[in-house]
Amino acid sequence: MEALNRVRGWRIALACTLACALALGFGVAAGAPSSAATAADDSIASATNSYRSANGKAALARHTGIDAVAQDWAEWMRSNRTLKHNSNYSSQMPQAGLSRAGENVAYACGRGSATANATVIMNGWKNSSGHRANMLNSAYTDFGVGAAYDSSRDCLWAVQNFGTYTSATSAKSGTQFWDVPKSHQFYDEIEWLAGTGITTGYSDGSFRPDAKVTREAFAAFMYRLDGRPSYSAPKSSAFTDVSPSDPFYKEISWLASTGISTGWSDGTFRPKDNISREAMAAFLYRYYEQPSTKVNAAQRFKDLGWGDRFLREISWLANEGISTGYSDGTFRPHSSVTREAMAAFLERASDN
């Protein structure tokens, strides 16, 4: 397939040959100057900043305004089945403080999923000098990613838009994580979580707000919430599926020693399982010493009944304003807790 490289008016055709049943196209551009998040665009964003970090470059801030431009163009390419640069991308990006802009475009097919095709696209960009130059450009401060997947053809269309902004207009201004701009719904709560040392985020500088929280990770968050108390973990585990060599053994053992978690009836803790919203409510309720509360969750949330196991704990969570549930009147007790929701729950609980 042909790859297009456009840098300040120059256009170069690059040959691109890949094995396997694959259709792949690339384009890159640079010059002066209704978004839908997907797993694929988050994968590309994270991989881009990991690549920058590995090459000694500062992480780019994920800019929601640039995301919208990139997403719109990715969807246009998918609808038209055409690999083409957006000739207006730099003028469509947020203009305040913008001095330089760039674009990478690509598509890949035949890898079985959007994220698998995203990996192929990232590898192709890394191996192309023009695309690589955009991704590693030290002048850029912000970026946005768009990804549009055609499931019927197993093709992903992807866009990266880059921008150089002033310190006052960059999305990274005053933020801890490049994927949590000030406009994020839980920006304050996530900043609090980082400020207290409960989380340091990931090595690529991201927080990954939409990622699910595992039970072992929540044990670690609870341990840090408690100020990392002095505690010596026992030589023998309280749980059959948790070993003293596991990374969060100390935190899980501490959780068990306090009675915050008793694990499952079969003697397991299931550390890799995502923690559910009802289990999170129970952990927090026990951490705060099971305070007296009115049991009214079955009246507050239409998906809870009087016989539900954690009704008291969820009632306390709602009565204290730690959770208001969803706009449709549900609590969704069995749904997994995301990292952004976890930040909100812990921040609000700490205020009580």
C-alpha positions, 0 to 999 in steps of 0.5 A, a space after each residue: 500500500 502507498 503511504 503519504 507523507 506531507 510536511 509543510 507542503 512537501 508530499 512524498 510517496 512511501 512504500 509500505 509492505 506488510 505480511 499477512 492478510 492486511 490492508 494498510 495505509 498511512 499519511 502524515 502532515 504538519 504545518 502551522 495553524 462530535 467526538 466518540 471515545 473508543 478503546 482503539 483511540 485510547 490505545 493509540 493515545 497511550 502507545 504514543 506517549 509510551 513511545 515518546 517516553 521511551 525516546 526521552 520526550 515529554 508526554 503530550 496532553 490529551 486535548 478534547 478539542 483536538 480529539 473532536 477534530 481527529 474523530 470527525 475526520 476518522 469517521 469521514 475516512 471510514 464513511 468514504 473508505 478513503 485515506 486522505 488528509 484533512 486539509 482544514 485540520 489546523 484551522 479546526 483545532 482550538 486556536 487559542 495559543 496554537 502555533 504549530 500543528 501536525 497530522 498522521 492518518 492511517 487505516 488497517 484491516 484484517 486483524 480481528 478487532 479495532 484494538 488489534 488494527 490500532 496496534 498495526 497502525 502504531 507500528 506502521 507509524 513508528 516505522 515511517 520517518 514522517 509519522 515518527 517525526 510527528 509523534 516524537 516532535 519535542 515542540 508539540 504539547 497537545 494531541 488528539 486521537 480519532 478512531 473509526 472502526 468498520 466492523 463489517 470489514 474489520 477496518 480501523 481508520 485512525 487520526 492523530 492531530 498534534 498541536 503546539 500551545 502556550 503554557 496557558 492554553 495547553 490542556 496539560 496546564 496544571 494537570 497531573 495526567 495527559 489524559 485528564 484535562 481540566 474539562 474532565 468530569 472528575 478532574 478535581 477528584 483525580 487530581 486529589 487522588 494524585 495529590 494525596 499519593 493514593 495513585 501515581 498513574 501509569 509510567 506513560 504519564 496517563 491515569 486511564 480514567 475509563 479503565 476498570 479497577 481490579 480487586 487487588 488494585 482497590 486493596 492498594 488504593 485503600 491501603 494508601 488511603 489509610 496512610 500506608 500504615 505500618 504492617 507486616 504481612 504474614 508468611 502464609 496467605 489468608 487466601 488460596 489464590 494470593 501468594 506472598 510473592 504477588 505484587 499487592 500481597 501486603 495490601 491484600 493481607 492488610 485489607 483482610 487483617 482489618 476485616 474490610 474484606 473477608 474474601 469469598 466463601 471458597 477461600 479466594 480473594 480473586 485479585 484480578 477480578 474487577 471490583 463491583 460497585 456493590 463490593 466497593 460500597 462494602 469495602 468503604 463502609 467497613 473502612 469507615 467502621 460501619 456507621 449507623 445509616 438509614 437503609 433506604 437504597 431499595 427506595 432510592 434505586 430501582 435496580 435494588 431490592 430489599 433482599 439484596 446483600 449489600 443494601 445497607 452499605 449502598 444505602 450509606 454510600 448514597 446517604 453520605 452523598 458518595 454516590 448518587 447512582 445513574 441518571 436513570 435511577 439505577 445503582 448498577 451494583 454488579 457493574 465494574 468500578 472505573 478508575 475515574 469513579 473510584 477517584 470520585 468515591 474515595 474523594 467524597 468518602 474522605 470528606 465525611 
